[in-house]
Amino acid sequence: MVSVIVVTYNRELFIKECLNSILSQDFEGELEAIVIDNCSSDSTAEVLKNTPDPRVKFIVNKTRVGLSGCKNLGLRLSHGNIIAFTDDDCLVSKNWLKNYFRIKIKENKYN
């Protein structure tokens, strides 16, 4: 399983597209997306609460803990044996994870 962790803060206009690009991966393994909202003051939380995909875990911090604090929380909540990070304003390509594993297998990192 791969856990993709995204930290977000005030990205109501971008986060749904970012999440859709993660969930649309051309990847045959299990995938979970963990989105940590670092106490946004816009409607980021509302956008994410309306995401019906069961592969998405969404956590809202009650207080701001910074990027590293959010990433550490995501790591603690993850179930994947492989972790990937992306930013909340990024759209990952459909082959993002597939290409990553292809490169690592060639380097003999996961054999």
C-alpha positions, 0 to 999 in steps of 0.5 A: 500500500502507498500512502500519499500525504498532503498538507494543506492550508487555505487551498479551497481552490486547488485541493480538490484537483490535487486530490483528484489527481492523486486518486486517478493514479494508474497504479495497481496497488492499494492507495490511501490519501491522507490530507492534513488541514493545518487549521485553514481559515477558508473553506478548505475543510468543507471542500474536503469533507464532501469527498466521498472516496473511502481512500481519503482520510481527512484530518483538521488540526485544531491549532496550527502545527506547521508543515513538519508537524502535519507531515508527522501526523500524516505519517502516524496515521498512514497504513502504507509501507511506502510513503509519498508526499505532494504539495496541496497546489500540485497536480501529479501526473497519472503515472506518477507512482507507477513511474516512481516504482519503475525507477526504484525497481531498476535501481533494485531498491524494492527487490 
